[in-house]
Amino acid sequence: MTSAGLVVVLLSPVHAAQITGLESPNSFIGDESGRDFFISNINGDPDARDNNGFITKLDASGKILSRKFIQGGVADVLLHAPKGLALVGRILYVADLDQLKGFDAATGKPLVAVSIPTSVSGKPVSLTGIAVGQNGLLYASDQNANSIYRIDLASDHRVTLLIHDDRLAGPSGVAVHPKTGHVIAVSWESGKILDITQEGQLTELESNGFFTGRFQNLSGVDFDRWGNMYVSDFSKGKIWRITRDHRFQVIAEYLPTPADIGIDRMNNLILVPYHYEHAAEMNGLESPTSGKSKGTKRSLADYGFIPPPTKSEQEGASKK
């Protein structure tokens, strides 16, 4: 475990929670009320149909309520390698290889399983990220086949192809832009940030070329309540904030494999799974009204500088 941790600008007062005892965590989200949190655990080969994946449920303080709240192979649950997560009301949707599965967020009971047909590329479907859109729509990225699907919840989870384009370059995390409603996807292979309209037209927001190579393997993307974008770079161990006026800020670095991050907009928290460290962390974010002026030098006291969790720490332990 590295000695540097999640370095983020904090609100005051705020708590930071560290969660251990996970198994290859991939995605970390909270519900709209800010009371329940969920982490997907691949638990092994990310492409294996081994039925041993599980979902961890936490309370608002980051304490583990149930390490294996939903568990493959138990109580008629079929869950192989859960990755992206999304909440729609009280239904927790999970990306699991070639299926999108829905569970009751209160009980963990299986509710729906939606199979994604083989993509136009002919490659096996490998769902990675999920995002909640407008008008009862979900969007799911297929990293293997360079595709993004649209799932219409109001039409019995009807699946249509939003876009198939090699320029997606292994789309991993997806989010819906709070202003435009466009799908924002981050690329694993090229480190690009991409904008996709409702008609499937693609634009590169950040090209990440030779002279502007900020990113390497982007894994997650989300927005805070003010419209700032956050992306996680799995390989470089960084989390970036792209502000509404298009400023780039590294708010965290030296992180051990940050995967598909989430933003809790109710409590203004960032949720970070550490994939290869089998741990996760939630921490506070700066609000526009609490930040220092551009000309004021910051010190470590302005940041939530805490080390990432070690395996010996108690699961769900919180630190002030």
N, C-alpha and C positions, 0 to 999 in steps of 0.2 A: 504494500500500500504506500502510495506517495505521501509526503508530508504536507503538500499543499492541497487545499480543498476548494470548495465552491466560494468564489470571491464575488459577492454581489452587493450592490448598494442597498442598504436596509432602511426600512421604515423604523420608527421608534415610537413605542416599544414593539418588538416582534420576537417570536421564538424561531428557532431552527431545529428541525427534527432530522435525525439520522436513523435509517432503517437498515438492519442487517438480516442475515438468514435467508436471503433471496437466492434464486437460481437463474442466472442469465436474464436479469430483468430487461425488458425492452421498452415498455411504455408506461407512463405514470400520469394519471389524470384525477381530477376531482369533480364532484357534482356541482351544479349551479348554486346550491345552498352553502357550499363550503364546509359541509359536515362529513361527507364520506369521500374516501380516496381509494383508488384501485391501481395495482401494479401488475402487469402481465409478466409471467415467468416462462421463458422458453424451456428451460430445464433440459438441456441436451442439444442435439443436432437441430439447427433451425429449419431443416427441410425434412426431418424424419417424421413418419406417421407412427409415433411410439405411444401416443395417448398418455403422456405423463406431464403435459403442461399444466400450469395452474395460475390462478388469479389470487393475489393477496389483497385483503381489505383492511383499511386503516381508518381511525377516527380523525377528527379535526386537528388533534395535537400531533399526529404522526405515529400514534401507538398502534401496533398491530392488533386488530380485532380478531382476524382469522388469517393465518399464514396461507392456508389452502382453502380459501372461501369457496372457490370453484376449482375442482380438481379432475383432470382427465382420468377415466377409469373408475370413478366413484359416482354412485347414484345416477347411472345412465348418462353420465357426462362423457362426451367424446371431445377431447381437447389435446391437440398434438403439440403445436409450437406457437402459442398465442403471441402476437406482436402488437399491432395497433389497437387502441381502445377508443371508444366514443360512447357518451351517454346521451340518450334521448328520453327525457322523462325519467322513468324508473327502469328503463331497459338498458343494460350494458352490452354494447356490441363489441365483438372481438374478431380481429382478423386472424384466421387460422388456416394457413396454407391456401387451399382453393375454395374455402368457405368463409362466409361472414355469419357469425353465430351470435344470437341474442340471448341474454340471461336476465332473470329478475334480479335487480340490483339489491333488493332487500333480502331475498332468500337464496339466491344463486341457482334457482331452478331454470333448466333449459327451456327456452320459449320458441326459438326459431333457428333454423339453419338454412342459409341461402347459398347454393352452389354457384360459382362463377364459371361460365363456359370457357372452354379453351380459347385463348386469345387468337387474334388474326395472325399473330406471328408463328403460331403453332407450338410455342414453348409452354411448358407447364405453368399454371397460374401460381403466383407466389405473393399473396396479399401482404402488405407491409404496414401502411398507414391508413387511418380512417379520419375523416373530418365531417362534422355536421354542417349541412348547408341550410338554405332557406327552403320554405314550402315543403317540408317533410322529405328532404333529400339527404342522402349520405354519399360521400365520395370515398373510394378506396383505391390506393395505389398498388400497382402490380410491378414490383421492382424487377422481376425476371423478364417480363414481356414488354417493358416500356409502355405501360398502359395505365389509364385511370378510368375507373368505372363509376357510373352513377346508379345509385340504388334508390328507387322511389318507394318509401315506406307506405305511402297512402294507396299504392297500387299493388299490394301484396308482395312488396319487396322486389318489384320488377327491376331487372338489371339491364342497363344499356351501356355501351362503350362511349365515354366522353371523348377520349383521345387515345390514339396509338401513334407514337412518334419516337423515333430513335433519339431525338434531341432531349428527351426526358432523361436519358442516360442513367437508368436505374433509379426511378423515383422512390424515395423512401418516405419521409414525413410529408403530410399534407395538412393544410389548414384552409379555412375560408376567410378571405379578406373582409373585415368588418364593414368596410365602406362600399366596395365594388361588388361584393358577392362572388368574385372570381376565386377559383381554386389556386392556391399557392403551393407549389411542390418544390422540394429540395432534392438535388441529385446526389446520389451516392458516388457515382463514377466520375463525374466532372466537377462537383462542387458548385453547381449553378443553382440560382434561385429563379424559378420559372412561374409565370402567370398564365393561367388558362381560363379563357372566357367560358360562358355557358354554352357557346356554340362550338367549343373545342379549339379555338384559335390560341396559339402559343406565342408568348413573348418572353424573352430573357430579361429578367429584372436586373440580374447581376451576371455578367458573362464569365468572370473568373478566368480571364485569359492569362497569357504569359506575364504581362506587366501588372496585372491586378489579381494575382493568385492568392487571395485571402484564405480561401477555403480548400479543404481536401475531400474528406468523405462526410458530407452533410447527412445527418440522421433525422433530426426533428425540427419542427417549426410550429410556432404559435404566436398569438397576439395578446397584448395586455388590453386593459379597458380603454386606454387612450389611443390605441391603434399602432403602438410600437411593435415591431416584429422581432422575434427571438429565434435564433437558429443554433443548433448544436453541431459541432464538428467532432465526430467520433474519434478520428485518428489524431488530430492536433490537440484534442483535449480542451477545446475552447467553447464558450458560449458568447455569441455576438448579439448585440441589440442594434437594430436598424431603426432609427427614429423616423417620425413622420416627415421631417425635413431632410431625410436621407443622409443622416450622419451615422457613421459606423463606430461602434464602441464595443471593445472586449470587456464584458462584465465578469467573466470567469475564465481562468486558465489553469493549466497543469492538472486538469481533471482526468481521472482514470476512466476512459471510454464512456463519455456521456451519450446516451442513446436518444430515444424519442421523448423529448421534453414536453411538459405541459405547463400552462399558466392557469393558476386559480385566480380568476378575475374578481371574485367576491372578496377574498382576503389579500389579494395582490401578492401571491406567492409564486415562486418558480419551483417546479417539480422535476427532479433530475434522477433518472435511473443510471447507475454505473454498471454497465453490462458485464464486464469481465471481473469486476470486484464483488459481484453478487450483493450489491447494496444500493441504496437510494438515499436521496436527501431532499427536503423541502426547506426553502429559505425565502426571506422577504425581499421585495423589490422596491426600488426607489419610486416615489410618486413625483409627478412634475412639480408639485408645490413644495416638496421636502428636499429637493436637490440643492446643492450649492451652485453658485454662479460659475460660469465658465472660467472666470479669472481666479477663482479661489482654489488653492492647491489642496488636494485631498490627502488624507492620511489613512492608515489601516483602520483607524477608529471609525471611518465612514463606511466601512465595508463589513459584511458578515464573514469575517475571515475565520473559518473553523476547518479543521482537518476532516477529510472524508471518513466515514465510519469504518472502524476496524471490526474484524469478525468476532473479537472478544467482547465487544460492547453489547449491552442488553438491547434486544430488538425493540425498535420504536422509541428508544431513549430520546428525550428532548433536552435541549440546552438553551439557556437564555443568553 
